[in-house]
C-alpha cells in the first residue's frame, strides 16, 4: 500500500500579532494623560524595555523579520523598541497613542475636580471637555528638559478604533503568510486595537489592563481572532 503525504499542501498557519507597551515615563507614573506629547522613558522605563526584549526573545526564539517590526513614531515607543533590541523598525502613525486633546497632560482627578463631575476618558471622551482647555504650554520634566504640550480637540474613541483597524489591515498579509508581527506602542491604543482584533466594541478596551513594558499576543484559532497571551 502506498501512503501519500499531503503535508506540503497544508495551509500556512497564520502568524501572531505581538503588541508591546512602552516602558515607564514620568507621566505614566503620575497618571497624566500622555497622547501625542513626546516625553522620554525614565531610567526605570529603560530597564523595563531591556527586560521586555529578553522576555520576547525567550518567547519568540526565531525573532521577527525586520519588515514585520513597527513602532509608534512617538519617542517613548521608539526608545522602547531600540532598547528591547528591535531598533531600525518602521514607524506607523496608526498606532500612535489616542489623541487626548484637551485632557493631554492632565489627570482624570484634576479634570474631575475642575469641572465638578467624574470625567472618564472611556465614557466621555476628550471632546466632552470645554474648549477653553485648548492651547499650548511647556511641561518641565524632572531632568529639567522642557517638552511642548498641545491641547487640541482630540479624537473620539471611535476615531482611535478606526486607526487601529487600518494598522491591522496593513499587516494582515504578513500574518496570513505566517509571519509574526510586532507593534511597539502605547497602552490605550493597543487595548483599543485588541478590541478591533476581536471584533467587539472599542469600549471593551477599558477592561484590559496593560502594564508598562508588557506584551500581549493576538492570534487566530479555528478561524476566530483571539487573545493568546495577555500582559506578559
N, CA and C of each residue as an Amber inpcrd file, in Angstrom:
protein
   696
   0.8590000  -1.2040000   0.0000000   0.0000000   0.0000000   0.0000000
   0.8810000   1.2350000   0.0000000   0.5590000   2.1910000  -0.8090000
   1.3170000   3.4400000  -0.8870000   0.6040000   4.5110000  -0.0750000
   1.3400000   5.1240000   0.8320000   0.7800000   6.2110000   1.6410000
   1.2860000   7.5270000   1.0840000   0.3990000   8.3940000   0.7110000
   0.7780000   9.6960000   0.1440000   0.5850000  10.7760000   1.1830000
   1.6270000  11.5060000   1.4600000   1.5470000  12.6190000   2.4260000
   1.0620000  13.8700000   1.7240000   0.1300000  14.5680000   2.3530000
  -0.3240000  15.8560000   1.8060000   0.1320000  17.0130000   2.6820000
   1.2050000  16.7760000   3.4800000   1.6790000  17.8200000   4.3970000
   2.0670000  19.0750000   3.6470000   2.6410000  18.8830000   2.4510000
   3.0740000  20.0600000   1.7010000   1.9210000  20.8920000   1.2020000
   0.7190000  20.3100000   1.2150000  -0.4460000  21.0530000   0.7350000
  -1.2150000  21.7390000   1.8560000  -0.7630000  21.5420000   3.1030000
  -1.4570000  22.1590000   4.2150000  -1.3280000  23.6830000   4.1620000
  -2.3710000  24.3640000   4.5490000  -2.3440000  25.8320000   4.5510000
  -1.3430000  26.3320000   5.5870000  -0.6950000  27.4180000   5.2440000
   0.2640000  28.0360000   6.1660000  -0.4640000  28.5440000   7.4030000
   0.0230000  28.1550000   8.5890000  -0.5780000  28.6680000   9.8250000
  -0.3380000  30.1650000   9.9050000  -1.3660000  30.9420000  10.2520000
  -1.1670000  32.3920000  10.3250000  -0.2060000  32.7740000  11.4380000
   0.4690000  33.9050000  11.2450000   1.3720000  34.4220000  12.2660000
   0.6010000  35.0750000  13.3970000   1.3620000  35.5150000  14.3900000
   0.7810000  36.1550000  15.5690000   1.1110000  37.6410000  15.5830000
   0.1850000  38.4340000  16.0860000   0.3970000  39.8700000  16.2430000
   0.7690000  40.1240000  17.7020000   2.0060000  40.5410000  17.9150000
   2.5200000  40.7770000  19.2600000   2.5440000  42.2800000  19.5030000
   1.9630000  42.7130000  20.6080000   1.8950000  44.1480000  20.9070000
   2.6220000  44.4150000  22.2190000   3.5260000  45.3850000  22.2000000
   4.3550000  45.7220000  23.3560000   4.1250000  47.1740000  23.7420000
   3.7730000  47.3900000  25.0030000   3.6290000  48.7570000  25.5020000
   5.0120000  49.3090000  25.8570000   5.1850000  50.6020000  25.6710000
   6.4550000  51.2450000  26.0240000   6.7110000  51.1890000  27.5290000
   7.9430000  51.4550000  27.9120000   8.3200000  51.4690000  29.3220000
   7.8140000  52.7010000  30.0570000   8.1310000  52.7460000  31.3260000
   7.6500000  53.8120000  32.2100000   8.1210000  55.2040000  31.7590000
   7.2160000  56.1650000  31.8920000   7.5620000  57.5830000  31.7480000
   7.1250000  58.3050000  33.0210000   7.5480000  59.5410000  33.1540000
   7.1380000  60.3440000  34.3070000   5.6170000  60.4450000  34.3630000
   4.9880000  60.6360000  33.2250000   3.5420000  60.8250000  33.2060000
   2.7790000  59.5160000  33.3670000   3.3650000  58.3900000  32.9710000
   2.6560000  57.1310000  33.2160000   2.5940000  56.8560000  34.7150000
   3.5650000  57.3810000  35.4670000   3.5540000  57.2340000  36.9100000
   2.6170000  58.2330000  37.5840000   2.5490000  59.4300000  37.0550000
   1.7170000  60.4710000  37.6720000   0.2490000  60.3630000  37.2730000
  -0.0360000  59.5970000  36.2230000  -1.4120000  59.4680000  35.7580000
  -1.8440000  60.5680000  34.8090000  -0.9030000  61.3800000  34.3290000
  -1.2470000  62.4210000  33.3600000  -1.4710000  61.7870000  31.9890000
  -2.5260000  62.1990000  31.3270000  -2.8340000  61.6590000  30.0130000
  -1.6970000  62.0080000  29.0460000  -1.1270000  60.9770000  28.4500000
   0.0210000  61.1620000  27.5590000  -0.3320000  60.6160000  26.1930000
  -0.8230000  61.4920000  25.3320000  -1.1660000  61.0780000  23.9840000
  -0.0290000  61.3590000  23.0360000   0.0110000  62.5830000  22.5040000
   0.9840000  62.9280000  21.4740000   2.2030000  63.6720000  22.0260000
   2.2330000  63.9390000  23.3190000   3.3880000  64.6360000  23.9010000
   4.5990000  63.7060000  23.8690000   5.7180000  64.2380000  23.3920000
   6.9000000  63.4080000  23.1670000   7.8070000  63.4130000  24.3910000
   7.4610000  62.6290000  25.3900000   8.2990000  62.5650000  26.5780000
   9.1010000  61.2670000  26.5740000  10.3050000  61.2960000  27.1660000
  11.1820000  60.1260000  27.1190000  10.8610000  59.1200000  28.2200000
  11.4870000  57.9670000  28.1230000  11.4130000  56.9780000  29.1870000
  12.2170000  57.4500000  30.3960000  11.7870000  57.0220000  31.5660000
  12.6040000  57.1930000  32.7670000  13.6930000  56.1150000  32.7690000
  14.6080000  56.1960000  33.7320000  15.6150000  55.1430000  33.8460000
  14.9480000  53.7940000  34.1350000  13.9010000  53.8210000  34.9600000
  13.1480000  52.5910000  35.2100000  12.5480000  52.0820000  33.8940000
  11.9960000  52.9940000  33.1120000  11.4090000  52.6120000  31.8290000
  12.4250000  52.0170000  30.8750000  13.6290000  52.5330000  30.9020000
  14.6930000  51.9900000  30.0370000  15.0510000  50.5630000  30.4550000
  15.1310000  50.3350000  31.7550000  15.3970000  48.9770000  32.2370000
  14.2480000  48.0390000  31.8740000  13.0290000  48.5420000  32.0300000
  11.8640000  47.7320000  31.6800000  11.9010000  47.3260000  30.2000000
  12.2980000  48.2530000  29.3410000  12.3540000  47.9720000  27.9060000
  13.3720000  46.8800000  27.6030000  14.5350000  46.9550000  28.2330000
  15.5460000  45.9110000  28.0170000  15.0460000  44.5510000  28.5080000
  14.3930000  44.5600000  29.6770000  13.8470000  43.3170000  30.2150000
  12.7650000  42.7350000  29.2960000  11.9330000  43.6190000  28.7370000
  10.8770000  43.1610000  27.8260000  11.4830000  42.4870000  26.5990000
  12.5850000  43.0410000  26.1110000  13.2620000  42.4370000  24.9680000
  13.7290000  41.0220000  25.2780000  14.2520000  40.8230000  26.4730000
  14.6940000  39.4840000  26.8660000  13.5200000  38.5140000  26.9360000
  12.4010000  38.9700000  27.4890000  11.2270000  38.0920000  27.5860000
  10.6930000  37.7330000  26.1960000  10.7030000  38.7120000  25.2940000
  10.2020000  38.4600000  23.9450000  11.1240000  37.4960000  23.1930000
  12.4210000  37.6440000  23.3620000  13.3380000  36.7260000  22.6800000
  13.2050000  35.2980000  23.2140000  12.8940000  35.1710000  24.5050000
  12.6640000  33.8410000  25.0660000  11.3670000  33.2410000  24.5300000
  10.3440000  34.0700000  24.3910000   9.0390000  33.5900000  23.9220000
   9.0170000  33.3680000  22.4100000   9.8290000  34.1300000  21.6740000
   9.8660000  34.0480000  20.2140000  11.3150000  33.8590000  19.7660000
  11.8610000  32.6730000  19.9770000  13.2800000  32.4510000  19.6870000
  13.6600000  32.6740000  18.2270000  12.7120000  32.5450000  17.3190000
  13.0000000  32.8040000  15.9050000  13.0050000  34.2990000  15.5960000
  12.5520000  35.0920000  16.5380000  12.5580000  36.5350000  16.3600000
  11.5060000  37.0310000  15.3910000  11.7060000  38.2580000  14.9260000
  10.7930000  38.9070000  13.9920000  11.5980000  39.4370000  12.8100000
  11.1030000  39.2320000  11.6170000  11.7460000  39.8240000  10.4470000
  11.6980000  41.3520000  10.5500000  12.7230000  42.0130000  10.0280000
  12.7650000  43.4790000  10.0940000  11.5200000  44.0970000   9.4650000
  11.0220000  43.4760000   8.4120000   9.8370000  44.0140000   7.7190000
   8.5590000  43.8220000   8.5200000   8.6620000  43.1120000   9.6560000
   7.4840000  42.8050000  10.4700000   7.5200000  43.5180000  11.8220000
   8.4020000  44.4920000  11.9800000   8.5160000  45.2310000  13.2460000
   8.1060000  46.6770000  12.9960000   7.1450000  47.1570000  13.7860000
   6.6300000  48.5180000  13.6280000   6.5300000  49.1730000  15.0000000
   6.8330000  50.4690000  15.0640000   6.6320000  51.1940000  16.3120000
   5.8650000  52.4770000  16.0340000   5.2220000  52.9580000  17.0570000
   4.6730000  54.3050000  17.0110000   5.8360000  55.2750000  16.7990000
   5.6090000  56.3790000  16.0900000   6.6860000  57.3470000  15.8970000
   7.0220000  58.1610000  17.1440000   6.2280000  58.0320000  18.2040000
   6.4830000  58.8180000  19.4050000   7.7200000  58.3010000  20.1450000
   8.4460000  59.2230000  20.7670000   9.7610000  58.9490000  21.3380000
   9.7640000  57.7680000  22.2980000   8.8000000  57.7030000  23.2070000
   8.8180000  56.6540000  24.2250000   8.6750000  55.2640000  23.6290000
   7.9440000  55.1530000  22.5260000   7.8050000  53.8660000  21.8400000
   9.0850000  53.5280000  21.0790000   9.6620000  54.5160000  20.3980000
  10.8840000  54.2660000  19.6480000  12.0350000  53.8910000  20.5800000
  12.1250000  54.5660000  21.7300000  13.1620000  54.2150000  22.6990000
  12.9710000  52.7880000  23.2000000  11.7340000  52.4230000  23.4760000
  11.4460000  51.0700000  23.9570000  11.8480000  50.0280000  22.9170000
  11.4930000  50.2520000  21.6760000  11.8490000  49.3100000  20.6090000
  13.3670000  49.1630000  20.5110000  14.0660000  50.2650000  20.5570000
  15.5220000  50.2450000  20.4420000  16.1550000  49.4840000  21.6020000
  15.7440000  49.8160000  22.8170000  16.3350000  49.1910000  23.9970000
  15.9610000  47.7100000  24.1090000  14.8070000  47.3520000  23.5880000
  14.3740000  45.9560000  23.6140000  15.0750000  45.1180000  22.5440000
  15.8170000  45.7970000  21.6610000  16.5430000  45.0770000  20.6190000
  15.8280000  45.0160000  19.2950000  14.8400000  45.9030000  19.1060000
  14.0650000  45.9120000  17.8690000  14.1690000  47.2650000  17.1750000
  15.3590000  47.8540000  17.2180000  15.5770000  49.1480000  16.5810000
  15.6010000  49.0190000  15.0700000  15.6260000  50.1660000  14.4080000
  15.6320000  50.1680000  12.9550000  14.3060000  49.7600000  12.3570000
  13.2560000  49.8170000  13.1920000  11.9380000  49.3880000  12.7290000
  11.2560000  50.4690000  11.9010000  10.1470000  50.0980000  11.3180000
   9.3190000  51.0630000  10.5990000   8.3620000  51.7350000  11.5860000
   8.1120000  53.0160000  11.4020000   7.1380000  53.6910000  12.2610000
   5.7820000  53.6970000  11.5670000   4.7550000  53.6640000  12.4010000
   3.3860000  53.5270000  11.9000000   2.4970000  54.5270000  12.6420000
   2.0340000  55.5460000  11.9180000   1.2150000  56.5850000  12.5430000
  -0.0750000  56.0390000  13.1420000  -0.6050000  54.9880000  12.5570000
  -1.9060000  54.4810000  13.0020000  -1.8520000  53.7970000  14.3640000
  -0.6370000  53.5970000  14.9420000  -0.5510000  53.0580000  16.3010000
  -0.0020000  54.1010000  17.2750000  -0.0370000  55.3910000  16.8910000
   0.2270000  56.4370000  17.8820000  -0.8560000  56.3890000  18.9550000
  -0.5150000  56.8920000  20.1330000  -1.4720000  56.8590000  21.2370000
  -2.7260000  57.6700000  20.9060000  -3.8130000  57.3280000  21.5490000
  -5.0690000  58.0680000  21.4800000  -4.7560000  59.5520000  21.6850000
  -5.3070000  60.3820000  20.8230000  -5.1110000  61.8310000  20.9530000
  -6.0880000  62.3370000  22.0080000  -5.5590000  62.6410000  23.2080000
  -6.4050000  63.0400000  24.3350000  -6.8220000  64.5050000  24.2800000
  -6.2730000  65.2560000  23.3420000  -6.7240000  66.6160000  23.1300000
  -6.7030000  67.4900000  24.3660000  -7.8710000  67.8940000  24.8080000
  -7.9970000  68.8180000  25.9370000  -7.5630000  68.1840000  27.2540000
  -7.4770000  66.8680000  27.2970000  -7.0450000  66.1760000  28.5180000
  -5.5390000  65.9740000  28.5740000  -4.8420000  66.2380000  27.4850000
  -3.4050000  65.9680000  27.4240000  -2.6440000  66.6480000  28.5590000
  -1.8170000  65.8640000  29.2520000  -1.0030000  66.4180000  30.3380000
  -1.7450000  66.6150000  31.6360000  -3.0100000  66.2420000  31.6780000
  -3.8340000  66.4410000  32.8730000  -4.3190000  65.0790000  33.3830000
  -4.5220000  64.9740000  34.6700000  -5.0130000  63.7120000  35.2380000
  -6.5420000  63.7070000  35.2620000  -7.1040000  62.5210000  35.3790000
  -8.5600000  62.3950000  35.4840000  -9.0590000  63.1030000  36.7400000
  -8.3030000  62.9710000  37.8410000  -8.7130000  63.6060000  39.1070000
  -8.7250000  65.1270000  38.9700000  -7.7160000  65.6640000  38.3300000
  -7.6380000  67.1160000  38.1210000  -8.8220000  67.6150000  37.3060000
  -9.1390000  66.9170000  36.2390000 -10.2500000  67.3330000  35.3830000
 -11.5810000  67.1870000  36.1010000 -11.7350000  66.1390000  36.8880000
 -12.9790000  65.9360000  37.6250000 -13.1740000  67.0280000  38.6750000
 -12.0950000  67.3990000  39.3740000 -12.1890000  68.4910000  40.3720000
 -12.5380000  69.8020000  39.6980000 -11.9200000  70.0580000  38.5590000
 -12.1000000  71.3350000  37.8830000 -13.5200000  71.5240000  37.3610000
 -14.1420000  70.4210000  36.9460000 -15.4540000  70.5560000  36.3050000
 -16.5870000  69.9630000  37.1220000 -16.2840000  69.5450000  38.3430000
 -17.3460000  69.1950000  39.2800000 -18.0750000  67.8990000  39.0030000
 -17.5170000  67.0470000  38.1910000 -18.1290000  65.7390000  37.9420000
 -17.0120000  64.7540000  37.6340000 -17.3380000  63.4900000  37.6670000
 -16.3200000  62.4720000  37.4230000 -16.1570000  62.2680000  35.9250000
 -15.1130000  62.8900000  35.3760000 -14.8440000  62.7580000  33.9440000
 -14.0820000  61.4650000  33.7020000 -14.4540000  60.7510000  32.6430000
 -13.8100000  59.4810000  32.3240000 -13.5540000  59.4420000  30.8190000
 -12.2960000  59.1900000  30.4290000 -11.9370000  59.2500000  29.0190000
 -12.6720000  58.1850000  28.2110000 -12.9020000  57.0050000  28.7820000
 -13.5800000  55.9400000  28.0510000 -15.0540000  56.2530000  27.8410000
 -15.6870000  56.8000000  28.8560000 -17.1280000  57.0920000  28.7740000
 -17.4010000  58.3980000  28.0500000 -16.6260000  59.4340000  28.3820000
 -16.9390000  60.7850000  27.9260000 -16.1160000  61.2380000  26.7210000
 -14.8710000  60.7830000  26.6380000 -14.0050000  61.1820000  25.5320000
 -13.4330000  62.5730000  25.7010000 -12.3130000  62.8610000  25.0500000
 -11.6610000  64.1730000  25.1820000 -12.5260000  65.3290000  24.7200000
 -13.3610000  65.0860000  23.7150000 -14.1080000  66.1870000  23.1150000
 -15.2710000  66.6600000  23.9750000 -15.5410000  65.9450000  25.0810000
 -16.5850000  66.3960000  26.0040000 -16.0790000  67.5110000  26.9260000
 -14.7650000  67.7060000  26.9660000 -14.1880000  68.7370000  27.8370000
 -14.3230000  70.1150000  27.1950000 -14.3520000  71.1870000  27.9880000
 -14.5510000  72.5330000  27.4390000 -13.4220000  72.9640000  26.5100000
 -13.7960000  73.6990000  25.4770000 -12.8150000  74.1860000  24.5070000
 -11.8100000  75.1370000  25.1440000 -12.1520000  75.6950000  26.3140000
 -11.2280000  76.6240000  26.9830000  -9.9260000  75.9380000  27.4000000
  -9.9080000  74.6100000  27.4140000  -8.6980000  73.8870000  27.7810000
  -7.7150000  73.7590000  26.6200000  -8.1150000  74.1530000  25.4440000
  -7.2200000  74.0530000  24.2980000  -6.1200000  75.1080000  24.3760000
  -4.9730000  74.7660000  23.8340000  -3.8520000  75.6920000  23.8400000
  -2.5280000  74.9440000  23.8600000  -1.4600000  75.7040000  23.9890000
  -0.1130000  75.1350000  24.0070000   0.6220000  75.6090000  25.2420000
   1.4010000  74.7130000  25.8340000   2.1670000  75.0580000  27.0130000
   3.4120000  74.1930000  27.0720000   4.2780000  74.4890000  28.0270000
   5.5360000  73.7680000  28.1730000   5.5310000  73.0070000  29.4960000
   5.8060000  71.7030000  29.4050000   5.9360000  70.8670000  30.6100000
   7.4150000  70.6650000  30.9100000   7.7680000  70.8060000  32.1750000
   9.1560000  70.5990000  32.5690000   9.3130000  69.2280000  33.2180000
  10.2000000  68.4310000  32.6560000  10.4760000  67.1040000  33.1780000
  11.3950000  67.2040000  34.4000000  11.4300000  66.1910000  35.2570000
  12.3290000  66.2030000  36.4200000  13.7890000  66.4190000  36.0340000
  14.1610000  66.0160000  34.8200000  15.5380000  66.2020000  34.3520000
  15.8410000  67.6460000  33.9990000  14.7880000  68.4910000  33.9550000
  14.9450000  69.8690000  33.5240000  14.5760000  70.0770000  32.0730000
  14.4130000  68.9740000  31.3300000  14.0280000  69.0830000  29.9230000
  12.6400000  69.6980000  29.8030000  12.4920000  70.6080000  28.8460000
  11.2060000  71.2400000  28.5940000  10.5710000  70.6140000  27.3520000
   9.3260000  70.1850000  27.5060000   8.6410000  69.4600000  26.4410000
   7.3670000  70.2140000  26.0670000   7.1780000  70.5080000  24.7870000
   5.9420000  71.1950000  24.3770000   4.7320000  70.2710000  24.4490000
   3.6110000  70.8520000  24.9190000   2.3530000  70.1130000  25.0340000
   1.2970000  70.8620000  24.2240000   0.5430000  70.1150000  23.4370000
  -0.5380000  70.7130000  22.6480000  -1.8640000  70.1430000  23.0890000
  -2.7830000  71.0130000  23.4520000  -4.1570000  70.6040000  23.7710000
  -5.0750000  71.0460000  22.6350000  -5.4030000  70.1120000  21.7750000
  -6.3700000  70.3680000  20.7070000  -7.7070000  69.7660000  21.0730000
  -8.5930000  69.5780000  20.1160000  -9.8920000  68.9650000  20.4100000
  -9.7840000  67.4720000  20.7050000  -8.7270000  66.8100000  20.2130000
  -8.5670000  65.3780000  20.4490000  -9.3960000  64.5470000  19.4900000
  -9.4130000  63.2440000  19.7320000 -10.1880000  62.3490000  18.8800000
 -11.0930000  61.4700000  19.7390000 -12.1770000  61.0370000  19.1530000
 -13.1160000  60.1730000  19.8540000 -12.5610000  58.7500000  19.9330000
 -13.1360000  57.9530000  20.8040000 -12.7610000  56.5450000  20.9120000
 -12.9890000  55.8370000  19.5790000 -14.0650000  56.1650000  18.9150000
 -14.3900000  55.5230000  17.6440000 -13.3550000  55.8900000  16.5730000
 -12.8940000  57.1380000  16.5890000 -11.8670000  57.5440000  15.6260000
 -10.5550000  56.8110000  15.8920000 -10.2020000  56.6600000  17.1600000
  -8.9880000  55.9150000  17.5060000  -9.1140000  54.4590000  17.0610000
 -10.3020000  53.8840000  17.2450000 -10.5310000  52.4970000  16.8380000
 -10.3810000  52.3310000  15.3310000 -10.8560000  53.2980000  14.5720000
 -10.7300000  53.2270000  13.1180000  -9.2630000  53.2190000  12.6940000
  -8.4320000  53.9690000  13.4070000  -6.9920000  53.9630000  13.0990000
  -6.3960000  52.5750000  13.3010000  -6.7980000  51.9230000  14.3850000
  -6.2310000  50.5990000  14.6490000  -6.6990000  49.5740000  13.6310000
  -7.8940000  49.7520000  13.1100000  -8.3620000  48.8630000  12.0380000
  -7.4440000  48.9790000  10.8260000  -6.9940000  50.1960000  10.5350000
  -6.0700000  50.4040000   9.4240000  -4.7440000  49.6860000   9.6660000
  -4.2570000  49.7570000  10.9220000  -2.9940000  49.0960000  11.2590000
  -3.1140000  47.5840000  11.0880000  -4.2180000  47.0130000  11.5670000
  -4.4330000  45.5710000  11.4320000  -4.5120000  45.1770000   9.9640000
  -5.2610000  45.9380000   9.1900000  -5.4190000  45.6150000   7.7660000
  -4.0740000  45.6710000   7.0380000  -3.2170000  46.6110000   7.4420000
  -1.9310000  46.7660000   6.7740000  -1.0240000  45.5540000   6.9730000
  -1.0620000  44.9580000   8.1820000  -0.1580000  43.8280000   8.4640000
  -0.8170000  42.4680000   8.2470000  -2.0910000  42.4530000   7.9120000
  -2.7770000  41.1710000   7.7380000  -2.1230000  40.3000000   6.6640000
  -1.6580000  40.8440000   5.5400000  -0.9650000  39.9780000   4.5730000
   0.2710000  39.2930000   5.1600000   1.0070000  40.0000000   6.0250000
   2.1670000  39.3990000   6.6830000   1.7350000  38.2570000   7.5980000
   0.6880000  38.5030000   8.3800000   0.1850000  37.4800000   9.2920000
  -0.3290000  36.2670000   8.5220000  -1.0480000  36.5030000   7.4480000
  -1.6100000  35.4050000   6.6700000  -0.5220000  34.5780000   5.9860000
   0.6320000  35.1920000   5.7670000   1.7430000  34.4560000   5.1630000
   2.5480000  33.6810000   6.2010000   2.1290000  33.7630000   7.4780000
   2.7850000  33.0060000   8.5280000   3.8130000  33.7780000   9.3220000
   3.9740000  35.0630000   9.0380000   4.9600000  35.8870000   9.7440000
   4.3880000  36.4080000  11.0570000   5.1920000  36.3920000  12.1110000
   4.8320000  37.0810000  13.3500000   5.1590000  38.5630000  13.1940000
   4.2880000  39.4130000  13.7120000   4.4240000  40.8660000  13.5840000
   4.4880000  41.4790000  14.9740000   5.3510000  42.4670000  15.1510000
   5.4970000  43.1580000  16.4350000   5.1160000  44.6210000  16.2950000
   4.1990000  45.0840000  17.1610000   3.8580000  46.5000000  17.2980000
   4.3970000  46.9860000  18.6470000   5.1490000  48.0730000  18.6470000
   5.6000000  48.6980000  19.8940000   4.8890000  50.0440000  19.9810000
   4.0260000  50.1870000  20.9650000   3.2040000  51.3950000  21.0090000
   2.7880000  51.7190000  22.4500000   1.5160000  52.0030000  22.6730000
   1.0460000  52.6360000  23.8980000  -0.1600000  51.8840000  24.4780000
  -0.4090000  52.1070000  25.7600000  -1.4080000  51.3110000  26.4800000
  -2.8040000  51.4060000  25.8720000  -3.3360000  52.6120000  25.7820000
  -4.7230000  52.7360000  25.3540000  -4.9110000  52.3060000  23.9000000
  -3.9980000  52.7410000  23.0190000  -4.2160000  52.4100000  21.6100000
  -4.0610000  50.9180000  21.3720000  -3.1890000  50.2480000  22.1230000
  -3.0450000  48.7990000  21.9580000  -4.2330000  48.0520000  22.5330000
  -4.8110000  48.5740000  23.5920000  -6.0280000  47.9700000  24.1400000
  -7.1910000  48.1550000  23.1590000  -7.2690000  49.3290000  22.5670000
  -8.3100000  49.5830000  21.5710000  -8.0900000  48.6850000  20.3480000
  -6.8370000  48.5720000  19.9150000  -6.5210000  47.7050000  18.7880000
  -6.9650000  46.2660000  19.0710000  -6.7730000  45.8230000  20.3020000
  -7.1810000  44.4670000  20.6660000  -8.6880000  44.2860000  20.5270000
  -9.4440000  45.3000000  20.9220000 -10.9040000  45.2000000  20.7670000
 -11.2780000  45.0420000  19.2950000 -10.5490000  45.7370000  18.4260000
 -10.8470000  45.6540000  16.9990000 -10.3700000  44.3300000  16.4100000
  -9.2970000  43.7890000  16.9360000  -8.8490000  42.4590000  16.5340000
  -9.9320000  41.4240000  16.8460000 -10.5550000  41.5770000  18.0080000
 -11.5820000  40.6370000  18.4390000 -12.9350000  40.8910000  17.7750000
 -13.0940000  42.0720000  17.1600000 -14.3530000  42.4010000  16.5180000
 -15.4430000  42.8160000  17.4800000 -15.0520000  43.4310000  18.6150000
 -16.0290000  43.8870000  19.6050000 -15.9860000  45.4110000  19.7040000
 -16.9200000  45.9770000  20.4550000 -16.9840000  47.4290000  20.6080000
 -15.7090000  47.9540000  21.2640000 -15.2430000  49.1360000  20.8570000
 -13.9860000  49.6550000  21.4230000 -14.0410000  49.9110000  22.9170000
 -15.2320000  50.1180000  23.4930000 -15.3480000  50.3130000  24.9370000
 -14.8520000  49.0960000  25.7270000 -14.8280000  47.9380000  25.0830000
 -14.3100000  46.7300000  25.7420000 -12.8730000  46.9260000  26.2050000
 -12.1470000  47.7970000  25.5170000 -10.7250000  48.0010000  25.8090000
 -10.4790000  48.4730000  27.2350000 -11.4370000  49.1530000  27.8380000
 -11.2330000  49.6450000  29.1970000 -11.0870000  48.4990000  30.1910000
 -11.5250000  47.3130000  29.8380000 -11.4540000  46.1540000  30.7310000
 -10.1230000  45.4050000  30.6200000  -9.2500000  45.8660000  29.7360000
  -7.9680000  45.2100000  29.5110000  -6.8530000  46.0070000  30.1720000
  -6.1880000  45.4190000  31.1300000  -5.0560000  46.0790000  31.7880000
  -3.7690000  45.7480000  31.0320000  -2.9850000  46.7820000  30.7380000
  -1.7130000  46.5740000  30.0630000  -0.6600000  47.4290000  30.7490000
   0.2600000  46.7800000  31.4510000   1.2810000  47.4810000  32.2290000
   2.4420000  47.9250000  31.3480000   3.2350000  48.8670000  31.8670000
   4.3800000  49.3650000  31.1160000   5.3400000  48.2320000  30.7730000
   5.8110000  48.2470000  29.5180000   6.7920000  47.2860000  29.0010000
   6.3120000  45.8390000  29.1120000   5.0130000  45.6150000  29.0430000
   4.4520000  44.2720000  28.9860000   3.9000000  44.0370000  27.5730000
   3.8710000  42.7690000  27.2010000   3.4240000  42.4570000  25.8470000
   2.2330000  41.4910000  25.8670000   1.5490000  41.4370000  24.7380000
   0.4000000  40.5580000  24.5520000   0.5260000  39.8970000  23.1840000
  -0.0940000  38.7450000  23.0580000  -0.0580000  38.0020000  21.7980000
  -1.4890000  37.8090000  21.2980000  -1.7470000  38.3030000  20.1050000
  -3.0410000  38.1440000  19.4510000  -2.8610000  37.1520000  18.3170000
  -3.7670000  36.2010000  18.2200000  -3.5950000  35.1680000  17.2000000
  -4.9420000  34.7360000  16.6410000  -4.9040000  33.7120000  15.8160000
  -6.1260000  33.1640000  15.2300000  -6.2420000  31.6940000  15.6250000
  -7.4450000  31.3090000  16.0360000  -7.6860000  29.9420000  16.4960000
  -8.9950000  29.4370000  15.9150000  -8.8900000  28.4230000  15.0880000
 -10.0690000  27.8210000  14.4530000 -10.9500000  28.8640000  13.7640000
 -10.2760000  29.7840000  13.0870000 -10.9920000  30.7890000  12.3140000
 -11.3810000  32.0360000  13.0690000 -11.1830000  32.0520000  14.3880000
 -11.5260000  33.2240000  15.1870000 -10.2540000  33.9820000  15.5860000
 -10.3680000  35.2810000  15.6970000  -9.2720000  36.0800000  16.2490000
  -9.3870000  36.0700000  17.7650000  -8.2950000  35.7420000  18.4340000
  -8.3290000  35.5330000  19.8790000  -7.1500000  36.2280000  20.5590000
  -7.2330000  36.3300000  21.8900000  -6.1060000  36.7170000  22.7240000
  -5.4030000  35.4340000  23.1550000  -4.1540000  35.2740000  22.7790000
  -3.4020000  34.0780000  23.1490000  -2.6890000  34.2500000  24.4950000
  -2.0780000  35.4110000  24.7030000  -1.4460000  35.7540000  25.9800000
  -1.7120000  37.2280000  26.2470000  -1.7840000  37.5800000  27.5330000
  -2.0530000  38.9940000  27.8530000  -1.1650000  39.4670000  29.0090000
  -0.5950000  40.6470000  28.8260000   0.1310000  41.3770000  29.8710000
   1.3010000  40.5530000  30.4320000   2.0630000  39.9600000  29.5280000
   3.1960000  39.1160000  29.9240000   4.4620000  39.9480000  30.1240000
